[in-house]
Amino acid sequence: EEEPLPQITLNIDLFRRSRYYPRIFAPRFTKPKDEGWWVVIGDPQRNELVAVKRIQAIRKKTSTKLIFDWDEEMYGEGNDPERAD
């Protein structure tokens, strides 16, 4: 029986500095659209995508979590999640 992969939880806090809430320019849509953000985590050495999360529009403050499995093969020097910056 295989051991489950360790899970990593990335807490993401986004703040809007200005009071202005921007709408994006999207000429192919008939209604105004809100901005959105993507958090993408990958391993460029292995050319592998690890996790992706879409974050909806930010009014004043938005907090979310990105939970993903961390493969033991990715641990190596500089890739240890316990020492992430």
N, C-alpha and C positions, 0 to 999 in steps of 0.2 A: 504494500500500500504506500502510495506516494504521500509525502508530507505536503500540506497546503503551502502555497507561496506566501511569504510575508506581505501584508498589506501596508501601503503607505497612504497617509492622509495628508493632503496639501490643503491648508486653509487659505482662502483667497479673500482679501478685503479690498474693495475698490471704492474710492471716494471721488466725488466731483468737487473740484475747487471752486468753480464758478456757479452762479445761480442759473445761468443760461443752460437750458436743456436742448441740445441740438437735435434737429431732425436731419436725416441724411438725404442727399440728392440721389434719387432713384428714378430716372426718367421713364423706365419701362413699367412702372407701377402707377396706378391711378390715384392711390392714396399716399399720404406721407408715411415714411417708415422711420422707426426708431433705430438708433445705433445699437450695435451688439459687439461682443468681444469673444474671442476664442482663446482658450488656454491649451497649448499643445506641448506635450512632453515626448521627447524622442531620444533615441540613442544614435547619434550620427556615425559612430564607428561601425555599428551593425546595420545602419540604414533601416532602422526599425522604429515604428510609431508605438509608443507605450500607452499614452492616454490622451483623450481629447475631451474638452468640456466647453459648451457654449454658454455664455453669460448674457442674459438679456440686458436691456437698457438700464443705465444707472441714473437714478434720479438724484439722490444725495449720497447714499451709501448702499453698497451691495456686499453681502458676505455669502460665500458658498464653499463647499468642500469638494475636492476631487479625490476619490479613493480609487487606487489601482494596485494591482499585484506587482511585486518587484521580483523579477527572476534572479536566482542566485548567480547565474552566469554574468549578469550585468554588474555584480559587485566588484571587483577589481579596484585597483588604486584610482582614486578620484571619482568612483561611481558608487561609493557607499552612501546610502540614504541618511545614515546617522550623521554624516559629515557634510550634508548638503548646505549650500549657501543660501 
